[in-house]
Amino acid sequence: MKLAVIVTEYPKSTETFIYRDLVKFAELGAEIRLYHLTAFRHGQTLHAFAEPTRGWVRPIALLGGPALAAFARAALRHPLVLGRTLLQIAWAYRAHPKIALKSLALAPKALAIAADAKDWDAAHVHAEFAGHPATAAWIGHRLGGPAYSVSCRAHDIFRTQQLLDAKLGEAAMVRTVSDFGRAFLKDKVAGMAARDIQVIHSSVDVTRITPVDTLPSTAPFRILYVGALEPKKGVQHLLDALVEAGSALGDWCCELIGHGPSADALRAKAGALGLSGRVRFLGMQPFEAVAAAYGQASVCVAPSVIGPNGRQEGIPNVMIEALAYQRPAITTAISGIPELIRDGDTGLLVPPGDAHALAEALLRVQRDPQAALEMARRGRAHVEAEFDLAVNAARQLALFAG
């Protein structure tokens, strides 16, 4: 099938979960065109496994000739539908003027994407995230573009539910990555209670990840964090937990892989806490280096919290990866995380923002590595059963085909 996919940004080094899906879709026979709403991000790393996606990108400028021409055609042919659609956006986001302006500004590009996809004879348009990508797919469909679906993940539905009733209500298929997300939509969004919402977890290719069936036998005790350095990730609480655990952890080190707006503040905090010699900020790393870090880790930690404006995780993809590599995992009991990490079974859960509980969990893994490895083995089996890329990608394609 010919599949058009809309994302907000491209490339984006942290959105490996999207690129995994796209590459697998192509392996399963789909032809793909990829549209990004913002300008091409030249400074971002595109991991080697995602390199094929570069050839699928269709660059359309936000207010370039094709976008303006598509908007003019829509205004001439369907002025009432276009006008009602734009008014609906403005009214829905009246309490969020920044979102309203961005949504209205992308209308010409959304129409150009729809026209390009239709000319290509795309069978379906898929929006990755329920925010601006879903808005673009919805606008295009309203003005005669292909049927569309939406993947709902985390902040895209938790931050605001405005306009979701229209965007999701008119979609051919709605997918969330967690049961928590489905329950949230059914509770918070008009019309969703009776809607058939598909739960398809974010996935990893378990056939290409060899589980590491041992833990490091020599010091130091290696603590690994992978992800963006931003408030909702809760890394500040990990630093506090390391101080609290102190010498009881023995010889330890902590590696932080990723970048983000909190990086400087976290470096300063680590220095102020006297952790600079043990905590290493490695910045963004290629996927191959991240994979090696998983294999060497004694424990992987995702100390997620609910951040500003309700921003929170769906299910952290790094925790899925950690379990795929069969690493002991510690994270927090928010959102859909308990669907992956079952406390004491596939990993350890602590309350969000609780540095003391996080310190205790680290010590538990350090003191009983064999029990931690047993949990990691059960975690790998859980990922194989519910988070396998081949199974979940095939399921998505079948739903797209409808």
C-alpha positions as CSV (number, residue, x, y, z in Angstrom):
1,M,0.0,0.0,0.0
2,K,1.0,3.6,-0.4
3,L,1.2,5.3,3.0
4,A,1.7,9.0,3.7
5,V,3.0,9.7,7.1
6,I,3.0,13.1,8.9
7,V,5.4,14.0,11.7
8,T,6.1,17.3,13.4
9,E,9.9,17.4,13.1
10,Y,12.4,15.5,10.9
11,P,14.9,14.2,11.7
12,K,14.5,13.9,15.5
13,S,17.0,11.7,17.2
14,T,14.7,10.9,20.1
15,E,11.9,9.6,17.9
16,T,13.5,6.2,17.2
17,F,10.1,4.5,17.9
18,I,8.6,6.3,14.8
19,Y,11.4,5.4,12.5
20,R,11.4,1.8,13.6
21,D,7.8,1.5,12.6
22,L,8.4,3.2,9.2
23,V,11.3,1.0,8.3
24,K,9.4,-2.1,9.3
25,F,6.3,-0.9,7.3
26,A,8.6,-0.7,4.3
27,E,10.0,-4.2,4.9
28,L,6.5,-5.4,5.0
29,G,5.8,-3.9,1.5
30,A,4.5,-0.4,2.1
31,E,5.6,2.5,0.0
32,I,6.1,5.5,2.1
33,R,6.1,9.3,1.7
34,L,7.1,11.2,4.8
35,Y,6.0,14.8,5.5
36,H,7.4,17.0,8.3
37,L,5.6,20.1,9.4
38,T,8.6,22.2,10.6
39,A,11.7,23.0,8.7
40,F,14.3,20.2,8.1
41,R,16.4,19.9,11.3
42,H,20.0,19.9,9.9
43,G,21.6,19.6,13.4
44,Q,19.8,16.4,14.4
45,T,21.3,13.0,14.4
46,L,19.6,10.4,12.2
47,H,20.5,7.0,13.5
48,A,21.9,4.5,11.0
49,F,19.0,2.2,11.1
50,A,16.6,5.1,10.2
51,E,18.7,6.2,7.2
52,P,16.2,4.8,4.6
53,T,13.6,7.3,5.9
54,R,15.7,10.2,4.4
55,G,14.7,9.1,0.9
56,W,11.0,9.1,1.7
57,V,10.9,12.7,2.8
58,R,8.7,15.1,0.7
59,P,9.9,18.7,1.4
60,I,7.0,21.2,1.3
61,A,7.7,24.7,2.6
62,L,5.2,26.0,5.2
63,L,4.3,29.0,3.0
64,G,5.9,28.0,-0.2
65,G,4.4,28.0,-3.7
66,P,2.7,24.5,-3.4
67,A,1.2,25.3,0.0
68,L,-0.2,28.7,-1.0
69,A,-1.5,27.2,-4.3
70,A,-3.2,24.4,-2.4
71,F,-4.8,26.9,0.0
72,A,-6.0,29.1,-2.9
73,R,-7.6,26.1,-4.6
74,A,-9.4,25.1,-1.4
75,A,-10.6,28.7,-0.8
76,L,-12.0,28.8,-4.4
77,R,-13.5,25.3,-4.5
78,H,-14.7,24.8,-0.9
79,P,-14.8,28.2,0.8
80,L,-17.4,27.3,3.3
81,V,-15.7,24.0,4.4
82,L,-12.3,25.8,4.7
83,G,-13.8,28.7,6.6
84,R,-15.6,26.5,9.0
85,T,-12.5,24.4,9.6
86,L,-10.4,27.4,10.4
87,L,-13.0,28.9,12.6
88,Q,-13.3,25.5,14.4
89,I,-9.6,25.5,15.1
90,A,-9.6,29.1,16.3
91,W,-12.5,28.5,18.7
92,A,-11.2,25.2,20.0
93,Y,-7.9,26.7,20.9
94,R,-9.1,30.1,22.1
95,A,-7.6,29.4,25.5
96,H,-4.3,28.4,23.9
97,P,-3.5,31.2,21.4
98,K,0.0,29.9,20.6
99,I,-1.4,26.5,19.6
100,A,-4.2,28.2,17.7
101,L,-1.8,30.3,15.7
102,K,0.5,27.4,14.9
103,S,-2.5,25.3,13.8
104,L,-3.9,27.9,11.6
105,A,-0.5,28.7,10.1
106,L,0.0,25.1,9.0
107,A,-3.3,24.9,7.1
108,P,-1.7,25.8,3.7
109,K,1.0,23.1,4.2
110,A,-1.6,20.6,5.4
111,L,-3.6,21.1,2.2
112,A,-0.4,20.8,0.1
113,I,0.4,17.5,1.8
114,A,-3.1,16.2,1.2
115,A,-2.9,17.2,-2.5
116,D,0.5,15.6,-2.9
117,A,-0.6,12.4,-1.2
118,K,-3.8,12.2,-3.3
119,D,-1.8,12.8,-6.5
120,W,0.5,10.0,-5.5
121,D,-2.6,7.8,-5.0
122,A,-1.9,7.3,-1.3
123,A,-4.2,4.7,0.3
124,H,-4.0,6.3,3.7
125,V,-2.4,9.1,5.7
126,H,-1.1,8.4,9.2
127,A,-0.4,11.2,11.7
128,E,2.2,10.5,14.3
129,F,0.9,12.3,17.4
130,A,-2.5,13.8,18.1
131,G,-1.1,17.4,18.1
132,H,-0.1,19.2,14.9
133,P,0.3,16.1,12.7
134,A,-3.3,15.1,13.4
135,T,-4.4,18.6,12.8
136,A,-2.7,18.6,9.4
137,A,-4.2,15.2,8.5
138,W,-7.7,16.4,9.6
139,I,-7.5,19.6,7.7
140,G,-6.4,17.8,4.5
141,H,-9.2,15.2,4.9
142,R,-11.8,17.8,5.4
143,L,-10.9,19.4,2.1
144,G,-10.9,16.2,0.1
145,G,-7.7,14.4,1.1
146,P,-7.3,10.7,1.9
147,A,-8.6,9.0,5.0
148,Y,-6.3,9.2,8.0
149,S,-5.4,7.6,11.3
150,V,-3.7,9.0,14.4
151,S,-1.2,7.6,16.9
152,C,-1.7,9.1,20.3
153,R,1.2,8.8,22.7
154,A,1.5,11.0,25.7
155,H,1.9,14.8,25.9
156,D,-0.1,15.1,22.6
157,I,-3.2,14.0,24.5
158,F,-2.4,14.9,28.1
159,R,-1.5,18.6,27.6
160,T,-4.8,19.7,26.1
161,Q,-7.8,17.8,24.8
162,Q,-9.1,20.7,22.7
163,L,-10.1,19.7,19.1
164,L,-9.4,16.0,19.8
165,D,-13.1,15.3,19.5
166,A,-13.0,16.4,15.9
167,K,-9.5,15.2,14.9
168,L,-10.0,11.7,16.4
169,G,-13.7,11.5,15.7
170,E,-13.2,11.9,12.0
171,A,-10.2,9.6,11.8
172,A,-10.5,6.2,10.2
173,M,-8.5,4.6,13.0
174,V,-7.2,5.9,16.4
175,R,-4.3,4.1,18.1
176,T,-2.8,4.7,21.6
177,V,0.4,3.1,22.9
178,S,-1.1,2.1,26.3
179,D,-4.3,1.0,27.9
180,F,-3.9,4.1,30.1
181,G,-4.0,6.3,27.1
182,R,-7.1,4.6,25.8
183,A,-8.9,5.0,29.1
184,F,-7.8,8.7,29.3
185,L,-9.3,9.4,25.8
186,K,-12.5,7.7,26.6
187,D,-12.9,9.6,29.8
188,K,-11.7,13.1,28.7
189,V,-12.7,13.4,25.0
190,A,-16.3,13.8,23.8
191,G,-17.4,11.0,21.6
192,M,-14.5,8.7,22.5
193,A,-16.3,6.6,25.1
194,A,-18.0,4.5,22.3
195,R,-15.1,4.7,19.9
196,D,-13.0,1.6,19.1
197,I,-9.5,2.8,20.1
198,Q,-6.7,0.4,19.2
199,V,-3.9,-0.2,21.8
200,I,-0.7,-1.0,20.0
201,H,2.4,-0.6,22.1
202,S,5.5,1.1,20.8
203,S,7.9,-1.7,19.8
204,V,11.4,-2.9,19.3
205,D,12.7,-5.5,16.9
206,V,13.4,-8.2,19.4
207,T,14.8,-10.5,16.7
208,R,17.7,-8.0,16.3
209,I,18.4,-7.6,20.0
210,T,20.4,-10.3,21.7
211,P,19.5,-10.3,25.4
212,V,22.5,-10.0,27.7
213,D,22.1,-12.9,30.2
214,T,24.7,-11.7,32.7
215,L,25.3,-8.6,34.8
216,P,28.7,-6.9,35.0
217,S,30.8,-9.1,37.3
218,T,33.2,-6.4,38.3
219,A,32.9,-2.9,39.7
220,P,31.7,-0.3,39.1
221,F,27.9,-0.7,39.5
222,R,26.8,1.0,36.3
223,I,23.6,3.1,36.3
224,L,22.3,4.1,32.9
225,Y,19.8,6.8,31.9
226,V,18.9,7.3,28.3
227,G,16.6,10.0,27.1
228,A,16.0,13.7,26.8
229,L,17.2,16.0,29.6
230,E,14.0,17.8,30.4
231,P,11.7,18.2,33.4
232,K,9.3,15.4,32.8
233,K,12.1,12.9,32.7
234,G,12.9,13.5,36.4
235,V,16.7,13.2,36.2
236,Q,17.1,15.7,39.0
237,H,15.5,13.0,41.3
238,L,18.0,10.4,40.1
239,L,20.8,12.7,41.2
240,D,19.2,13.2,44.6
241,A,18.8,9.4,44.9
242,L,22.5,8.9,44.1
243,V,23.4,11.2,47.0
244,E,21.0,9.5,49.3
245,A,22.3,6.0,48.5
246,G,25.8,7.3,48.9
247,S,28.5,4.9,49.9
248,A,26.0,2.0,50.4
249,L,26.1,1.6,46.5
250,G,29.8,0.9,46.8
251,D,31.9,1.6,43.6
252,W,29.4,3.1,41.1
253,C,29.1,5.3,38.1
254,C,26.1,6.8,36.3
255,E,26.0,7.6,32.6
256,L,23.4,10.0,31.2
257,I,22.9,9.7,27.4
258,G,20.8,12.4,25.8
259,H,20.5,16.2,25.6
260,G,17.8,18.8,26.3
261,P,16.8,22.1,27.9
262,S,17.7,20.9,31.4
263,A,21.2,19.8,30.6
264,D,23.1,22.8,32.0
265,A,21.0,22.8,35.2
266,L,21.5,19.1,35.7
267,R,25.3,19.5,35.3
268,A,25.3,22.3,37.8
269,K,23.2,20.2,40.2
270,A,25.6,17.2,39.8
271,G,28.5,19.5,40.6
272,A,26.8,21.1,43.6
273,L,26.0,17.6,45.0
274,G,29.6,16.5,44.6
275,L,28.7,13.9,41.9
276,S,30.8,15.3,39.0
277,G,33.4,12.5,39.3
278,R,30.8,9.7,39.1
279,V,28.1,11.1,36.8
280,R,29.0,11.4,33.2
281,F,26.9,13.5,30.7
282,L,27.5,11.9,27.4
283,G,25.1,13.9,25.3
284,M,23.4,12.5,22.2
285,Q,24.9,9.3,21.0
286,P,24.4,7.1,17.9
287,F,22.1,4.2,18.4
288,E,25.0,1.7,18.2
289,A,26.7,3.4,21.2
290,V,23.4,3.4,23.1
291,A,23.0,-0.3,22.4
292,A,26.5,-1.0,23.8
293,A,25.7,1.1,26.9
294,Y,22.6,-1.1,27.5
295,G,24.8,-4.2,27.4
296,Q,27.2,-2.9,30.0
297,A,24.6,-1.5,32.4
298,S,23.9,-3.0,35.8
299,V,20.6,-1.2,35.9
300,C,18.6,1.2,33.6
301,V,16.6,4.0,35.2
302,A,13.8,6.2,33.9
303,P,12.8,8.4,36.9
304,S,9.8,9.9,35.0
305,V,7.5,12.5,36.6
306,I,4.6,14.6,35.6
307,G,6.1,17.8,34.3
308,P,4.9,21.4,33.6
309,N,1.5,21.6,31.8
310,G,0.8,17.9,32.6
311,R,3.6,16.7,30.4
312,Q,4.4,13.0,31.1
313,E,5.5,9.8,29.5
314,G,3.2,7.3,27.8
315,I,5.5,4.3,28.1
316,P,9.2,5.3,28.0
317,N,10.7,3.6,24.9
318,V,14.0,3.4,26.7
319,M,12.5,1.1,29.2
320,I,11.2,-1.2,26.4
321,E,14.7,-1.2,25.0
322,A,16.3,-1.9,28.4
323,L,14.0,-5.0,28.9
324,A,14.7,-6.1,25.3
325,Y,18.4,-6.1,26.2
326,Q,17.4,-7.9,29.4
327,R,18.7,-5.3,31.8
328,P,17.2,-4.6,35.3
329,A,14.9,-1.6,35.1
330,I,13.7,1.0,37.6
331,T,11.1,3.6,36.7
332,T,8.0,5.3,38.2
333,A,4.4,4.4,38.5
334,I,2.8,7.0,36.2
335,S,0.7,6.8,33.0
336,G,1.0,3.6,31.1
337,I,4.4,2.6,32.6
338,P,3.0,-0.2,34.8
339,E,1.8,-2.0,31.7
340,L,5.5,-2.6,30.9
341,I,7.2,-2.6,34.3
342,R,5.2,-4.8,36.7
343,D,6.6,-4.0,40.1
344,G,8.8,-6.8,41.4
345,D,8.1,-8.9,38.3
346,T,9.6,-7.3,35.2
347,G,11.3,-4.4,37.1
348,L,10.9,-2.0,40.0
349,L,8.4,0.8,40.3
350,V,8.8,3.8,42.6
351,P,6.6,6.8,43.2
352,P,7.4,9.8,40.9
353,G,9.7,12.3,42.5
354,D,10.6,10.1,45.4
355,A,14.4,10.2,45.7
356,H,14.4,8.0,48.8
357,A,12.4,5.2,47.1
358,L,14.6,5.5,44.0
359,A,17.7,5.1,46.2
360,E,16.2,2.1,47.9
361,A,15.4,0.5,44.5
362,L,19.0,1.1,43.3
363,L,20.3,-0.5,46.5
364,R,18.0,-3.5,46.0
365,V,19.4,-4.2,42.5
366,Q,22.9,-3.7,43.7
367,R,22.6,-6.0,46.7
368,D,20.8,-8.8,44.9
369,P,21.9,-8.9,41.2
370,Q,20.6,-12.4,40.6
371,A,17.1,-11.4,41.6
372,A,17.4,-8.3,39.4
373,L,18.5,-10.5,36.5
374,E,15.5,-12.8,37.0
375,M,13.2,-9.8,36.8
376,A,15.0,-8.7,33.6
377,R,14.5,-12.1,32.1
378,R,10.8,-11.9,32.7
379,G,10.9,-8.4,31.3
380,R,12.4,-9.6,28.1
381,A,9.7,-12.3,27.8
382,H,7.1,-9.6,28.3
383,V,8.6,-7.4,25.6
384,E,8.6,-10.4,23.2
385,A,5.0,-11.0,23.9
386,E,3.5,-7.5,23.7
387,F,6.1,-5.1,22.3
388,D,7.5,-6.9,19.2
389,L,7.9,-4.7,16.2
390,A,7.1,-7.2,13.5
391,V,3.8,-8.2,15.1
392,N,2.7,-4.6,16.0
393,A,3.8,-3.1,12.7
394,A,1.9,-5.7,10.7
395,R,-1.2,-5.0,12.9
396,Q,-0.9,-1.3,12.1
397,L,-0.6,-1.8,8.4
398,A,-3.7,-4.1,8.4
399,L,-5.6,-1.4,10.2
400,F,-4.4,1.3,7.8
401,A,-5.7,-0.9,4.9
402,G,-9.0,-0.9,6.7
